[in-house]
Amino acid sequence: MKVGLLGGSFDPIHKGHVSIVKEAIKHFDLDCFYFIPTKNNPWKDHTVASGEERYEMIEIATSDEEKIKIDRIELDASENGKNYTIDTLRALVKMHPDVSYYYLMGMDQAASFDKWVEAENISKLVQLVAFNRADYPSDHENLDRYHFIKMNNVEMKASSSEIKEGHLEMLDERVLAYISRKGLYLETMIKPYLSLKRYNHSLSVAKLTREFAKCNGIDPQKGYIAGLMHDIAKEMDYKKASLIMSQEFAQFMDKPVPVWHQWLSAYLCKKDFLLDDKEILKAIEDHTTASTSMSVLGKCLYCADKLDPLRGYDSSKEIEICKENIHVGFSRQLKQFYDFSKAKNREIDPLFFEVYKTYGEGDIYD
């Protein structure tokens, strides 16, 4: 029996991983192939996703492939030390002495294989296989030294680090939806959409929304995701924004351009990030103008956006009120918006008065 192996953090797994594994199965006529997600990678200090989250992402990405499986041997190890490949392979060979193993790695790892713990012994336990990766040489002296078989694959361009920087196209769509639902990697994925100032505001609002949510008895993780994503379309090019608004939100085209981003941000969350949480999307759609159907999460985001400490004024008193009771805090923010707008002689959208009638306290006059 011939079995392929690919170890790594898979933080997260991407299309390139699955593609090279499928090619290896075909090329070597393998009976099956196992991903081996590591618990503690010797080459990395930490992972963003937990072991179970990484396992679940591999499951999702390989669910259509009958020959591809996952081995939990490292994830389920009782020890919390670094997982060294030599230990894993010795355990597998002992359990399955009749199996011929093909251990895959990219040329980046093959080029540094001499630095692996007991590299020589690894090469005696399994057949090592190297595959091409973009930005790395296709040959190295280690290939001969450790008896690698070299695959002549098209260079794999995907990488987990690039995904974390916003290259979402490298992900299986089902994995991307999982990532967005869990809020994984979003802190770095949103960077290409925002200026540094807007990015820092989004991080600050995310933390405050999470705090408001936790204090008011709702899911703090949803609060964090909503806060991170609420302004993702804030700096969208006007021409692009206008086109999307006319196609997707024609009923709101008459609203002031500065508030378009609440609908556009929800749109990008669905289109680019495949976020399907209706509560989060609704909170984002309501975070600037509010609405007459505000959820608790929506109130938390609305208030966090208005009270962000980075806005440069002392909002500590209002923040404490929102922590104690978001409904009271939200009502106060509506009143403060009205007072501020009147003082600045700014036009107030008629929708505001409907919102205030639903949630406000006390009298206001148009």
Rosetta blueprint (number, residue, H / E / L):
1 M L
2 K E
3 V E
4 G E
5 L E
6 L E
7 G E
8 G E
9 S L
10 F L
11 D L
12 P L
13 I L
14 H L
15 K H
16 G H
17 H H
18 V H
19 S H
20 I H
21 V H
22 K H
23 E H
24 A H
25 I H
26 K H
27 H H
28 F H
29 D L
30 L L
31 D L
32 C E
33 F E
34 Y E
35 F E
36 I E
37 P E
38 T L
39 K L
40 N L
41 N L
42 P L
43 W L
44 K L
45 D L
46 H L
47 T L
48 V L
49 A L
50 S L
51 G H
52 E H
53 E H
54 R H
55 Y H
56 E H
57 M H
58 I H
59 E H
60 I H
61 A H
62 T L
63 S L
64 D L
65 E L
66 E L
67 K L
68 I E
69 K E
70 I E
71 D L
72 R L
73 I L
74 E L
75 L L
76 D L
77 A L
78 S L
79 E L
80 N L
81 G L
82 K L
83 N L
84 Y L
85 T H
86 I H
87 D H
88 T H
89 L H
90 R H
91 A H
92 L H
93 V H
94 K H
95 M H
96 H L
97 P L
98 D L
99 V L
100 S E
101 Y E
102 Y E
103 Y E
104 L E
105 M E
106 G E
107 M H
108 D H
109 Q H
110 A H
111 A H
112 S L
113 F H
114 D H
115 K H
116 W L
117 V L
118 E L
119 A H
120 E H
121 N H
122 I H
123 S H
124 K H
125 L H
126 V L
127 Q E
128 L E
129 V E
130 A E
131 F E
132 N L
133 R E
134 A L
135 D L
136 Y L
137 P L
138 S L
139 D L
140 H L
141 E H
142 N H
143 L H
144 D H
145 R H
146 Y L
147 H L
148 F L
149 I E
150 K E
151 M L
152 N L
153 N L
154 V L
155 E L
156 M E
157 K L
158 A L
159 S L
160 S H
161 S H
162 E H
163 I H
164 K H
165 E L
166 G L
167 H L
168 L H
169 E H
170 M H
171 L L
172 D L
173 E H
174 R H
175 V H
176 L H
177 A H
178 Y H
179 I H
180 S H
181 R H
182 K H
183 G L
184 L L
185 Y L
186 L H
187 E H
188 T H
189 M H
190 I L
191 K H
192 P H
193 Y H
194 L L
195 S L
196 L H
197 K H
198 R H
199 Y H
200 N H
201 H H
202 S H
203 L H
204 S H
205 V H
206 A H
207 K H
208 L H
209 T H
210 R H
211 E H
212 F H
213 A H
214 K H
215 C H
216 N L
217 G L
218 I L
219 D L
220 P H
221 Q H
222 K H
223 G H
224 Y H
225 I H
226 A H
227 G H
228 L H
229 M H
230 H L
231 D L
232 I L
233 A L
234 K L
235 E L
236 M L
237 D L
238 Y H
239 K H
240 K H
241 A H
242 S H
243 L H
244 I H
245 M H
246 S H
247 Q H
248 E H
249 F L
250 A H
251 Q H
252 F H
253 M L
254 D L
255 K L
256 P L
257 V H
258 P H
259 V H
260 W L
261 H H
262 Q H
263 W H
264 L H
265 S H
266 A H
267 Y H
268 L H
269 C H
270 K H
271 K H
272 D L
273 F L
274 L L
275 L L
276 D L
277 D L
278 K H
279 E H
280 I H
281 L H
282 K H
283 A H
284 I H
285 E H
286 D L
287 H L
288 T L
289 T L
290 A L
291 S L
292 T L
293 S L
294 M L
295 S L
296 V H
297 L H
298 G H
299 K H
300 C H
301 L H
302 Y H
303 C H
304 A H
305 D H
306 K H
307 L H
308 D L
309 P H
310 L H
311 R H
312 G L
313 Y L
314 D L
315 S L
316 S H
317 K H
318 E H
319 I H
320 E H
321 I H
322 C H
323 K H
324 E H
325 N L
326 I H
327 H H
328 V H
329 G H
330 F H
331 S H
332 R H
333 Q H
334 L H
335 K H
336 Q H
337 F H
338 Y H
339 D H
340 F H
341 S H
342 K H
343 A H
344 K L
345 N L
346 R L
347 E L
348 I L
349 D L
350 P H
351 L H
352 F H
353 F H
354 E H
355 V H
356 Y H
357 K H
358 T H
359 Y H
360 G L
361 E L
362 G L
363 D L
364 I L
365 Y L
366 D L
